[in-house]
Amino acid sequence: MEVITPENIDEALGVEVRADQSHVVSPVVKSLAEAYAFGRRAWPRLIRCDGQVVGFLMAFFDFNFARPVAGPDLRSGLWRLNIAAAHQGHGHGRFAVDAVAAELRRRGTTRLTTTWHVGHGSPEPFYLGLGFRPTGEMSEDERVGELKLQV
């Protein structure tokens, strides 16, 4: 995992998912704009494997996307996950989720939340395969899932 810097921002912006997935995940440029707007609540990172950029992730800390205003049910979790089309299916997504889980454990959090679109091209099978369980909530048009973390 690598912090986004002026030296690697172009590499981050070059991460593109498969064309059939572009409707279920926002492009990296939007994520970086949101990271700027949300400040310390956002945790954008570049994912490298053997020196090559394979993806981008952004976590969030102590925020509640399910409600318009942050309330007592503050959450932390995975906000965005973009694995480059050519690098999917090689464990980089699992690595990214594990990295976010490790950071949350380090911060004392016991659950990791995320959201995903349902329907064609949905990453739902990926998240369910990692142990995420739907909470029954929706955040806008996305299903909310959570993964219990062992501390």
C-alpha positions as CSV (number, residue, x, y, z in Angstrom):
1,M,0.0,0.0,0.0
2,E,1.2,3.4,-0.9
3,V,0.1,6.9,0.1
4,I,-1.0,9.0,-3.0
5,T,1.6,11.6,-3.6
6,P,2.5,14.1,-6.4
7,E,5.0,11.5,-7.7
8,N,2.4,8.7,-8.1
9,I,-0.9,10.5,-8.7
10,D,-0.8,9.9,-12.5
11,E,-0.3,6.1,-11.8
12,A,-3.3,6.2,-9.5
13,L,-5.4,8.1,-12.1
14,G,-4.4,5.4,-14.7
15,V,-6.2,2.6,-12.8
16,E,-9.2,1.5,-14.8
17,V,-11.5,-1.4,-14.1
18,R,-13.0,-3.5,-16.8
19,A,-15.5,-1.7,-19.0
20,D,-18.4,-3.9,-17.8
21,Q,-17.6,-2.7,-14.2
22,S,-17.4,1.0,-14.8
23,H,-21.1,1.5,-13.8
24,V,-20.6,-0.1,-10.4
25,V,-17.5,1.7,-9.1
26,S,-16.5,5.4,-9.4
27,P,-13.3,6.3,-11.2
28,V,-10.2,7.0,-9.2
29,V,-10.4,10.7,-10.1
30,K,-13.7,11.0,-8.2
31,S,-12.4,9.2,-5.2
32,L,-9.4,11.5,-5.0
33,A,-11.7,14.5,-5.2
34,E,-13.8,13.1,-2.4
35,A,-10.6,12.3,-0.4
36,Y,-9.7,15.9,-0.6
37,A,-13.2,17.1,0.4
38,F,-13.5,14.6,3.3
39,G,-10.0,15.2,4.7
40,R,-8.8,12.9,7.4
41,R,-11.9,10.7,7.2
42,A,-10.6,9.4,3.8
43,W,-7.7,7.0,3.4
44,P,-6.7,6.7,-0.3
45,R,-4.0,4.2,-1.2
46,L,-2.3,2.9,-4.3
47,I,-1.9,-0.9,-4.5
48,R,1.3,-2.2,-6.0
49,C,2.5,-5.8,-6.6
50,D,6.1,-6.4,-7.6
51,G,6.5,-2.7,-8.2
52,Q,3.6,-2.5,-10.6
53,V,0.4,-0.6,-9.9
54,V,-2.5,-3.0,-9.7
55,G,-5.2,-1.0,-8.1
56,F,-6.5,1.8,-5.8
57,L,-8.5,1.7,-2.6
58,M,-10.0,4.3,-0.4
59,A,-11.1,3.6,3.2
60,F,-13.1,5.8,5.4
61,F,-13.0,6.3,9.2
62,D,-15.6,7.4,11.7
63,F,-18.4,8.4,9.3
64,N,-21.9,7.3,8.5
65,F,-22.9,7.2,4.8
66,A,-26.3,5.7,5.6
67,R,-27.5,8.9,7.2
68,P,-27.3,12.5,5.9
69,V,-25.6,13.6,9.2
70,A,-23.1,11.7,11.2
71,G,-24.7,10.2,14.2
72,P,-24.0,7.7,17.0
73,D,-23.6,4.8,14.5
74,L,-20.3,6.0,13.1
75,R,-18.6,3.5,10.8
76,S,-15.3,2.8,9.2
77,G,-14.6,0.7,6.2
78,L,-13.9,0.3,2.5
79,W,-15.2,3.2,0.4
80,R,-13.7,2.4,-3.0
81,L,-11.9,-0.5,-4.5
82,N,-10.6,-0.3,-8.1
83,I,-8.5,-3.2,-9.3
84,A,-7.1,-2.6,-12.8
85,A,-8.7,-4.8,-15.4
86,A,-5.5,-6.7,-16.3
87,H,-4.8,-7.5,-12.6
88,Q,-8.2,-8.8,-11.5
89,G,-8.5,-12.4,-10.3
90,H,-5.0,-12.5,-8.8
91,G,-5.8,-11.8,-5.1
92,H,-5.2,-8.0,-5.2
93,G,-8.8,-7.3,-4.1
94,R,-8.5,-9.6,-1.1
95,F,-5.1,-8.1,-0.3
96,A,-6.7,-4.6,-0.3
97,V,-9.6,-5.6,1.9
98,D,-7.2,-7.3,4.3
99,A,-5.1,-4.1,4.4
100,V,-8.1,-2.0,5.3
101,A,-9.1,-4.6,8.0
102,A,-5.6,-4.4,9.5
103,E,-5.7,-0.6,9.6
104,L,-9.1,-0.7,11.3
105,R,-7.9,-3.2,13.8
106,R,-4.9,-1.0,14.5
107,R,-7.4,1.8,15.2
108,G,-9.4,-0.4,17.5
109,T,-12.4,-1.0,15.2
110,T,-14.3,-4.3,15.4
111,R,-16.2,-4.2,12.1
112,L,-15.4,-3.2,8.5
113,T,-18.3,-1.9,6.4
114,T,-18.6,-1.4,2.7
115,T,-21.3,-0.9,0.1
116,W,-21.8,-2.4,-3.3
117,H,-24.2,-2.1,-6.3
118,V,-26.5,-5.1,-6.9
119,G,-27.3,-6.4,-10.3
120,H,-25.3,-6.9,-13.5
121,G,-21.5,-6.6,-12.8
122,S,-22.0,-6.4,-9.1
123,P,-19.0,-7.2,-6.9
124,E,-21.4,-8.8,-4.4
125,P,-20.1,-12.3,-4.9
126,F,-16.5,-11.0,-4.2
127,Y,-17.6,-9.4,-0.9
128,L,-19.7,-12.3,0.2
129,G,-16.8,-14.6,-0.5
130,L,-14.6,-12.6,1.8
131,G,-17.2,-13.0,4.6
132,F,-19.1,-9.7,4.4
133,R,-22.8,-10.1,5.3
134,P,-25.5,-7.7,4.2
135,T,-26.9,-5.6,7.1
136,G,-30.3,-5.1,5.5
137,E,-29.5,-1.4,4.9
138,M,-29.1,0.5,1.7
139,S,-26.9,3.6,1.3
140,E,-28.5,5.4,-1.7
141,D,-28.7,2.6,-4.3
142,E,-26.0,0.4,-2.7
143,R,-26.3,-2.6,-0.4
144,V,-24.4,-2.2,3.0
145,G,-22.4,-5.1,4.2
146,E,-20.2,-5.6,7.2
147,L,-17.3,-7.9,8.1
148,K,-16.7,-8.7,11.8
149,L,-13.0,-8.2,12.6
150,Q,-11.1,-10.4,15.0
151,V,-9.2,-8.1,17.4
